């Protein structure tokens, strides 16, 4: 098995049949429908059922058949393997592949920092940049500010406005 990728966190048990409620970190609403199994710190589990409740994913897992067993998983991180990643279309990237990319300013071409993270738990993505001079800058993930992403050279070109840095 190759590396593990965090895709969620079990936040609670649901009902009495052993289902678990998962906060989905993956950015894909159908992520769990496309997996045969998940991995947690408590072990590997075959996915038997998937349904959605508001913004949460409800999973039925093999071997977890009552509320007590489901509650024992509360707080556990949910992982998938790199082998389970879907092939992405052109010009689409996994965030994990962009972290560490150089960030340059579009007008001057000057290097301003390194991409530290992309926060996806908001209505629009927020690119978190560790600035060369110290501190951080947050840039909305929209075309007005994210001008270009070159995955080959690991360079992200951004347009900044006053007050962003």
N, C-alpha and C positions, 0 to 999 in steps of 0.2 A: 504494500500500500504506500502511495506517495504521500505528500504533505496533506495536513488537514486544513480546511478553510472554515472559519466560523460563519455560520449562516443564520444563527438564531439563539434564543435563550428560552428554556422552559420556565414559564412564570407561574404556572398553577396547574392543578388537577381540574378536570371537568367531569361532573357527574359521578356515577358509581361504577362505571364500566372500565375505568382505567385510562380514559383519554387524557391527553396533556394539552395545555394551551401554550403555544409558542409565539414569542415576539420574533418576527421575521426580519433579519438584518440583510438579507440577500439582495434586495432591490428587484426581485422578480416575484410577482404574485403567485405564479404557478410553479415555483421552485420545488416544492415538496411533492407535487403531482408527478414530477419528472425524475424522482429518486426512488430507488428500491429500498434504501435503508438510510438511517442516520447514525451518527456516532456521537456518544456523550462520554463524559468522564466516568460514567457508571457502566459503559459498555456500548455495544453495537445493537441496533434494533431494526428489524424489518418493519417497514411502514405498511400497515394493513388498511388504513383509511385516512383520508384527508378531507377536511371541510374547512370553510372559512366562517368566522364570526366577527363582524365588523372588520378591524384591521389585524386580527389575530388568526393564526392557523391552529386548527384543532387536529391532533394526530392520534390515531389508534395505532399502538405499537405491539408487535408480537411479544408475548411474555409479560405484558403489563395488562392485567385483567381486572384490577379493582382499584378503588380510590387510594388505598394505602400505598400500593406499588407506584401509582402515578405521583402521589405527593412526595415520595422518596426521590423523584427526579427534579423536583422544584429547585430552581436556581442553577441547574446544570446548563452549560453551554452546548449548543447543537452544532455539529460539524458535518461536512461532506469531504470527500477526497478530491484531489485535482483531477482524477480520472473521470469524475462525475460532471465536470464543467462542460457546458455546451459550447459548440463552436459558434463564435460570434460573427455577425456580418461585417463587411468592410467598414472602416472608420468607427467601429465600436470597440470599447475597451473594458476590461475588468479593472476596477479601481485599484486592486492590489498590484496590478502591473504598472500603474502610473505613479504610485507612491515612490518618492525619491527623485522624481523627474525635476529637471532644471526648469525654473520659471523665469521668463524674460518679458520685459515690458515692450509692447508693440511699437510705440512711437520711437523710443531711443535705442531699443535692442539691448539695453543693459540687463544684466543678470540681477534679479531681485531676491531670489531665494530658491527653496526646494519645496515641492509639494509634500506636505506631511500627512494629509488625510483629505477625504471627501466625505462630508456629512450628508447622508442620504435620507435622514429621518425627518425631513422638512418638505414643504411643498415644492421647493426647488433645491437642487444640490448646492452645497457651499464648499468651495475649494479652500482648504486651510493651508496657508503658505508660511513656512518658517523663513523669516526674512534674514538676509545676509547680515544686516546690522543689529540683529537681535529682535525678539518679539515675533508676533504673528500678524498675518493679514488674512481677512476672509473675503473671498471673491465669489459673488453669485455665479452659479454654473449656467449662464445664459450666453447666447452668441454675442451680445453687446460687450461682454467682459472677457469671455474665453474665446479668443480669436482663432487659435489653432492648437491642435494636439498632434504632435509628431511622435508616435510610439517608437519608431525606429531610432531616432536620436534622443528619445526621452526628454523632449522639450515641449513645454506648454507656453504659448504666447498669450499674454493677457493685456487688456486695456484697463488702466486704472484711472479712477477719477479722484478728485481731491477728497480727502477724508478717509480713503480706504487704507492708507498706510499710516 
